[in-house]
Amino acid sequence: MNVAVVLGTSKTDGNTRRLVNEFVNHSGAALFDLSDNDISYYDYEHRNRMDDFIPLIIELSEFDHIVFASPVYWYSMSAQLKVFFDRLSDLLTIEKQLGRRLKGKSISVIATGFNTELPDCFIQPFMLTAKYMHMEFTGWTYAAIQQETDLAALGAVAEMATHKVH
Ligand SMILES: Cc1cc2nc3c(=O)[nH]c(=O)nc-3n(C[C@H](O)[C@H](O)[C@H](O)COP(=O)(O)O)c2cc1C
């Protein structure tokens, strides 16, 4: 299984990155940090068609499974990842052929937050988007990080996340 991780966080060396690093070490997945890419808000006029979104999708289309990694910011995915998701609309308009290359792939989610439980409203956009894009949603893994010992447990959480990859 050829796995890519798309990470969207405001802290490049933060909690989510730490969990993703453990996951990458465990699974051998390729990491794409949205902070390394210049991807702007969805534009109905597609004036941003030359930014890094389409090249990133071309790279991702080579993988069988995509893991989306995000902290919980105000019960939602990070703004970085939301901008990426909005841009999926480019694949339904100006890049339909490229969009079809995502069909049949599977996706999962890795998230970190402070609260003990991951709210349903966080995970729903991933599940519904997968359905809309004809991709399989295979599950999510959440690490609640409240103290140092929670960070020490990230290796075990990353191992759980690999079971969602197929
Ligand atoms: C702007 C902001 C909003 C947050 N909102 C939530 C939230 O709604 N629920 C939650 O459990 N944690 C929330 N947190 C805590 C983060 O999700 C948590 O610390 C996470 O592990 C940070 O990951 P990062 O280091 O990749 O940013 C928030 C943190 C920030 C900075």
The ligand as an SDF file (V2000), in Angstrom:
LIG
                    3D

 31 33  0  0  0  0  0  0  0  0999 V2000
   -6.8450   28.0430   17.4720 C   0  0  0  0  0  0  0  0  0  0  0  0
   -6.9690   26.7910   18.3000 C   0  0  0  0  0  0  0  0  0  0  0  0
   -8.1980   26.2030   18.4520 C   0  0  0  0  0  0  0  0  0  0  0  0
   -8.3190   25.0090   19.1820 C   0  0  0  0  0  0  0  0  0  0  0  0
   -9.5490   24.4330   19.2760 N   0  0  0  0  0  0  0  0  0  0  0  0
   -9.6580   23.2170   19.8850 C   0  0  0  0  0  0  0  0  0  0  0  0
  -10.9110   22.5390   19.9140 C   0  0  0  0  0  0  0  0  0  0  0  0
  -11.9340   23.0130   19.4200 O   0  0  0  0  0  0  0  0  0  0  0  0
  -10.9530   21.3120   20.5060 N   0  0  0  0  0  0  0  0  0  0  0  0
   -9.8370   20.7250   21.0660 C   0  0  0  0  0  0  0  0  0  0  0  0
   -9.9280   19.6020   21.5850 O   0  0  0  0  0  0  0  0  0  0  0  0
   -8.6360   21.3470   21.0490 N   0  0  0  0  0  0  0  0  0  0  0  0
   -8.5210   22.5740   20.4670 C   0  0  0  0  0  0  0  0  0  0  0  0
   -7.3020   23.2030   20.4170 N   0  0  0  0  0  0  0  0  0  0  0  0
   -6.1130   22.4960   20.9450 C   0  0  0  0  0  0  0  0  0  0  0  0
   -5.3420   21.8200   19.8000 C   0  0  0  0  0  0  0  0  0  0  0  0
   -6.2050   21.0600   18.9690 O   0  0  0  0  0  0  0  0  0  0  0  0
   -4.2620   20.8580   20.3230 C   0  0  0  0  0  0  0  0  0  0  0  0
   -3.3900   21.5230   21.1940 O   0  0  0  0  0  0  0  0  0  0  0  0
   -3.5150   20.2450   19.1500 C   0  0  0  0  0  0  0  0  0  0  0  0
   -2.8000   19.1040   19.5950 O   0  0  0  0  0  0  0  0  0  0  0  0
   -2.5450   21.2480   18.5380 C   0  0  0  0  0  0  0  0  0  0  0  0
   -1.8990   20.6720   17.4250 O   0  0  0  0  0  0  0  0  0  0  0  0
   -0.7600   21.4880   16.6380 P   0  0  0  0  0  0  0  0  0  0  0  0
    0.4540   21.5360   17.5560 O   0  0  0  0  0  0  0  0  0  0  0  0
   -0.4970   20.6910   15.3960 O   0  0  0  0  0  0  0  0  0  0  0  0
   -1.3300   22.8470   16.3710 O   0  0  0  0  0  0  0  0  0  0  0  0
   -7.1630   24.4080   19.7510 C   0  0  0  0  0  0  0  0  0  0  0  0
   -5.9160   25.0370   19.6100 C   0  0  0  0  0  0  0  0  0  0  0  0
   -5.8170   26.2140   18.9010 C   0  0  0  0  0  0  0  0  0  0  0  0
   -4.4640   26.8670   18.7440 C   0  0  0  0  0  0  0  0  0  0  0  0
  1  2  1  0
  2  3  1  0
  2 30  2  0
  3  4  2  0
  4  5  1  0
  4 28  1  0
  5  6  2  0
  6  7  1  0
  6 13  1  0
  7  8  2  0
  7  9  1  0
  9 10  1  0
 10 11  2  0
 10 12  1  0
 12 13  2  0
 13 14  1  0
 14 15  1  0
 14 28  1  0
 15 16  1  0
 16 17  1  0
 16 18  1  0
 18 19  1  0
 18 20  1  0
 20 21  1  0
 20 22  1  0
 22 23  1  0
 23 24  1  0
 24 25  2  0
 24 26  1  0
 24 27  1  0
 28 29  2  0
 29 30  1  0
 30 31  1  0
M  END
$$$$
